[in-house]
Amino acid sequence: MSGRSNTVYLSLGGNLGDPAASMAAALRILDADADTSVAAVSSLYRTPPWGKLDQPDFLNAAAAISTGLAPRALLDLCLDAERKLKRVREERWGPRLIDIDILVFGDRVIHETGLEVPHPRMLERAFVLAPLAEIAPALSVGGRSGSERLCAVDTSCIEQLPSGR
């Protein structure tokens, strides 16, 4: 891995086809990049749809990666992985084969077109916070840990799946 390495946290999800297989394939694509390696992956979580409710439940996970890529280059790599896995962006919060979001990129705060870090809505979404708190319980975002933030959102409909689904 070249250059300075950053720890980055990603949210992965999907609700079409085989989301678990799609997330695993996405992580393999990211890990295959010379400047990026997957360090940790959470359990899978079954979660109800958010935003647009008339669709199947989602599977969600979080991953910690180490990367020497710049934030925009990592975003491009994530979008390329989505494209390789046949993601089609038709409607906001609609059904999808795979979705990869950059949640936290080291200690950076980024406000660019198409890239906001920390992810602007992560702190209100239990489907993001539950898997993130599993792999990084002490990670501080906005002065509070992910575990503390998770206690402040409704997790009643989120189900952590056993290993191997």
LUMROMI-458582 format. One record per residue (C-alpha): residue number from 1; residue in three letters; z negated, y negated, x negated. Coordinates in nm, 4 decimals. Each point is the difference from the previous one (the first is absolute). Layout:
BEGIN
REC,n,res,zz,yy,xx
REC,NUM,ALA,Z,Y,X
...
END
This chain:
BEGIN
REC,n,res,zz,yy,xx
REC,1,MET,0.0000,0.0000,0.0000
REC,2,SER,0.1008,-0.3328,-0.1477
REC,3,GLY,-0.1843,-0.3310,0.0174
REC,4,ARG,-0.3347,-0.0773,0.1596
REC,5,SER,-0.1016,0.2490,0.2633
REC,6,ASN,-0.1345,-0.1124,0.3373
REC,7,THR,-0.1885,0.2052,0.2551
REC,8,VAL,0.1738,-0.0324,0.3333
REC,9,TYR,-0.1018,0.1350,0.3386
REC,10,LEU,0.2631,0.1052,0.2519
REC,11,SER,-0.0098,0.0911,0.3664
REC,12,LEU,0.2383,0.2728,0.1137
REC,13,GLY,0.0760,0.1123,0.3510
REC,14,GLY,0.2501,0.1383,0.2448
REC,15,ASN,0.0318,0.1588,0.3416
REC,16,LEU,0.3493,0.1536,0.0125
REC,17,GLY,0.1182,0.3289,-0.1465
REC,18,ASP,-0.2586,0.1389,-0.2422
REC,19,PRO,-0.1993,-0.3062,-0.1131
REC,20,ALA,-0.2170,0.2000,-0.2415
REC,21,ALA,0.3091,0.1289,-0.1795
REC,22,SER,0.1536,-0.3488,-0.0004
REC,23,MET,-0.3127,-0.1534,-0.1538
REC,24,ALA,-0.0151,0.2736,-0.2646
REC,25,ALA,0.3693,-0.0549,-0.0797
REC,26,ALA,-0.0538,-0.3770,-0.0234
REC,27,LEU,-0.2872,0.0492,-0.2449
REC,28,ARG,0.2169,0.2323,-0.2110
REC,29,ILE,0.2721,-0.2689,-0.0115
REC,30,LEU,-0.2527,-0.2633,-0.1110
REC,31,ASP,-0.1584,0.2357,-0.2535
REC,32,ALA,0.3436,0.0800,-0.1463
REC,33,ASP,0.0456,-0.3644,-0.1014
REC,34,ALA,-0.0649,-0.0389,-0.3740
REC,35,ASP,-0.2336,-0.2978,0.0583
REC,36,THR,-0.1992,0.1409,0.2911
REC,37,SER,-0.2391,0.2909,0.0469
REC,38,VAL,-0.1964,0.1147,0.3017
REC,39,ALA,-0.3727,0.0069,-0.0818
REC,40,ALA,-0.1613,0.0986,0.3330
REC,41,VAL,0.1007,0.0826,0.3557
REC,42,SER,-0.2241,0.0032,0.3061
REC,43,SER,-0.0200,0.2620,0.2696
REC,44,LEU,0.2393,-0.0294,0.2909
REC,45,TYR,-0.1233,-0.1813,0.3095
REC,46,ARG,0.1394,0.0393,0.3500
REC,47,THR,-0.0024,-0.3426,0.1643
REC,48,PRO,0.1175,-0.1428,0.3302
REC,49,PRO,0.2962,-0.2397,-0.0066
REC,50,TRP,-0.0805,-0.3625,-0.0697
REC,51,GLY,0.1904,-0.2977,0.1406
REC,52,LYS,0.2544,0.2052,0.1979
REC,53,LEU,-0.1886,0.2656,0.1938
REC,54,ASP,0.2758,0.2104,0.1637
REC,55,GLN,0.0700,0.2241,-0.2985
REC,56,PRO,-0.1484,0.3082,-0.1709
REC,57,ASP,-0.3205,-0.0112,-0.2053
REC,58,PHE,0.0372,-0.0827,-0.3693
REC,59,LEU,-0.1125,0.1772,-0.3123
REC,60,ASN,-0.1353,-0.2447,-0.2570
REC,61,ALA,-0.1238,0.0217,-0.3567
REC,62,ALA,-0.0812,-0.2273,-0.2917
REC,63,ALA,0.0935,0.0407,-0.3637
REC,64,ALA,-0.1152,-0.1572,-0.3238
REC,65,ILE,0.2712,-0.0412,-0.2575
REC,66,SER,0.0147,-0.1371,-0.3500
REC,67,THR,0.3084,-0.2055,-0.0747
REC,68,GLY,0.1472,-0.2206,-0.2682
REC,69,LEU,0.2489,-0.1392,0.2510
REC,70,ALA,-0.0164,-0.3561,0.1261
REC,71,PRO,-0.0987,-0.0314,0.3682
REC,72,ARG,0.3544,-0.0704,0.1234
REC,73,ALA,0.1405,0.2901,-0.2056
REC,74,LEU,-0.2632,0.2319,0.1511
REC,75,LEU,0.0895,-0.1217,0.3487
REC,76,ASP,0.3657,0.0755,-0.0758
REC,77,LEU,-0.0977,0.3502,-0.1192
REC,78,CYS,-0.1977,0.0599,0.3224
REC,79,LEU,0.2870,-0.1242,0.2187
REC,80,ASP,0.2427,0.2162,-0.1975
REC,81,ALA,-0.2235,0.3035,0.0622
REC,82,GLU,-0.0010,-0.0800,0.3730
REC,83,ARG,0.3818,-0.0236,-0.0030
REC,84,LYS,0.0348,0.3298,-0.1870
REC,85,LEU,-0.2144,0.1600,0.2693
REC,86,LYS,0.2277,-0.1458,0.2706
REC,87,ARG,-0.2347,-0.2720,0.1321
REC,88,VAL,0.1779,-0.2233,0.2504
REC,89,ARG,-0.1635,-0.3312,0.0926
REC,90,GLU,0.0804,-0.0529,0.3669
REC,91,GLU,-0.3065,-0.1510,0.1628
REC,92,ARG,-0.3252,-0.1510,-0.1219
REC,93,TRP,-0.2850,0.2520,0.0261
REC,94,GLY,0.2451,0.2553,0.1398
REC,95,PRO,0.0278,0.3682,-0.0861
REC,96,ARG,0.0968,0.0834,-0.3579
REC,97,LEU,0.0526,0.2879,-0.2374
REC,98,ILE,-0.1852,-0.1761,-0.2825
REC,99,ASP,-0.1653,-0.3333,-0.0657
REC,100,ILE,-0.1395,-0.1116,-0.3353
REC,101,ASP,-0.2005,-0.3215,-0.0285
REC,102,ILE,-0.1510,-0.1569,-0.3104
REC,103,LEU,-0.3603,-0.0764,0.0925
REC,104,VAL,-0.1519,-0.1235,-0.3254
REC,105,PHE,0.1679,-0.0649,-0.3358
REC,106,GLY,-0.2728,-0.0274,-0.2642
REC,107,ASP,-0.1795,-0.3286,0.0610
REC,108,ARG,0.3146,-0.1914,0.0905
REC,109,VAL,0.0511,-0.2186,0.3042
REC,110,ILE,0.3697,-0.0230,0.0850
REC,111,HIS,0.1682,-0.2056,0.2725
REC,112,GLU,0.3757,0.0503,-0.0268
REC,113,THR,0.2676,0.0625,0.2580
REC,114,GLY,-0.0328,0.3676,0.0908
REC,115,LEU,-0.3041,0.0593,-0.2225
REC,116,GLU,-0.3568,-0.0973,0.0881
REC,117,VAL,-0.2819,0.1457,-0.2082
REC,118,PRO,-0.2689,0.0835,0.0947
REC,119,HIS,0.1811,0.1279,0.3087
REC,120,PRO,-0.0715,-0.2628,0.2681
REC,121,ARG,-0.0961,0.2396,0.2808
REC,122,MET,-0.1682,0.2815,-0.1920
REC,123,LEU,-0.3547,-0.1141,0.0786
REC,124,GLU,0.0490,0.0343,0.3770
REC,125,ARG,0.1593,0.3453,-0.0087
REC,126,ALA,-0.2234,0.3058,-0.0057
REC,127,PHE,0.3043,0.2195,-0.0743
REC,128,VAL,0.0295,-0.1875,-0.3319
REC,129,LEU,-0.3689,-0.0410,-0.0781
REC,130,ALA,-0.1110,0.3612,0.0653
REC,131,PRO,0.2269,0.1656,-0.2585
REC,132,LEU,-0.0444,-0.2922,-0.2421
REC,133,ALA,-0.3805,0.0223,0.0211
REC,134,GLU,0.0249,0.3726,-0.0730
REC,135,ILE,0.1705,-0.0511,-0.3379
REC,136,ALA,-0.1454,-0.3438,-0.0902
REC,137,PRO,-0.3271,-0.0527,0.1905
REC,138,ALA,-0.1163,-0.2811,-0.2270
REC,139,LEU,0.3348,-0.1844,-0.0143
REC,140,SER,-0.0749,-0.3605,0.0875
REC,141,VAL,0.2434,-0.1914,0.2174
REC,142,GLY,-0.0989,-0.3497,0.1032
REC,143,GLY,-0.3517,0.0450,-0.1382
REC,144,ARG,-0.0886,0.3196,0.1911
REC,145,SER,0.0604,0.3651,-0.0811
REC,146,GLY,0.2473,0.2092,0.1933
REC,147,SER,-0.2891,0.2143,0.1232
REC,148,GLU,-0.1790,-0.3078,0.1386
REC,149,ARG,0.3219,-0.1186,0.1638
REC,150,LEU,0.0567,0.3441,0.1538
REC,151,CYS,-0.3387,-0.0227,0.1734
REC,152,ALA,0.1200,-0.3180,0.1746
REC,153,VAL,0.3064,0.1542,0.1708
REC,154,ASP,0.0414,0.2589,0.2761
REC,155,THR,0.0534,0.3433,-0.1578
REC,156,SER,-0.0638,0.2051,0.3150
REC,157,CYS,0.3589,0.1238,0.0361
REC,158,ILE,0.0584,0.0803,-0.3668
REC,159,GLU,-0.0190,0.3629,-0.1053
REC,160,GLN,-0.0228,0.1055,-0.3642
REC,161,LEU,0.2045,0.3171,-0.0303
REC,162,PRO,-0.1199,0.2964,-0.2055
REC,163,SER,0.1740,0.0633,-0.3318
REC,164,GLY,0.3352,0.1636,0.0420
REC,165,ARG,0.0290,-0.1784,0.3384
END
